[in-house]
């Protein structure tokens, strides 16, 4: 190869090298990191808090928002005493946006197998219970009828619930009878009718809400590139064929639709 002429005193200039494979890999890695960050936005471990809409939503860590003048949550201390704890994390004092700031106001909700009843486990591993006279506590390590509750949607107030014991009484908040204005309200489980004081909201982590979980699973299933689909079929795909295959991945009949397209390929070749 003929070299260009050079003269004494000329400044040497370095030629710009083409991007190496390593550089390309770095750029691809950067793109992958951006994609991963986008994926994290809809990750199944979403710890944001949302409101339960129906009783079947209630699962996992929950926060039971009480109908007090200053929004508070059902809480308990390590000794099992149940009380109303003022909520600090809210947007514009709206109880529907409440999030826990203290582990004492978080309960783990589980539906008891074979029943419509729920149990609520406290942060120290004891279960919320209501005794025969309506006193609430969280001291039991085992489940009996006293630790079982029904979660009933309030008919005329969407997004709110009643906590009902198996004796068909309701958990309620009762204003303090003390002369001191700072005295806390009393929590009981002996109300026999639905009132404003028995009407509560349930906040929960988004990843446990069935509708949101199903939506994220659907998005995850539809995340397949056009190239991957074309590699699987063995040819370039039309836009409508890509849509059919992505829909099939969400609905569970992907392999059947894929086989249909492969059979069509063979017919096109030999038809």
Secondary structure, DSSP 8 states (H G I E B T S, - for coil): -------TT-----------HHHHHHHHHHHHHHHHHHHHTT-TT---EEE--SGGG--EEEEEEE--SS-EEEEE-TT-BEEEEE--EEETTEEEEEE-SSGGG-EEEEE-TTSS-EEEE-TTS-EEEE-TTSBEEEEESS--GGG-EEEEE-TTSTT-EEEEETTS-EEEEE---SS-TT---EEEEEE-S--GGG-BEEEEEGGG-HHHHHHHHHHHHH---HHHHHHHHTS---HHHHHHHHHHHHHT-HHHHHHHHHHHHHHHHH-
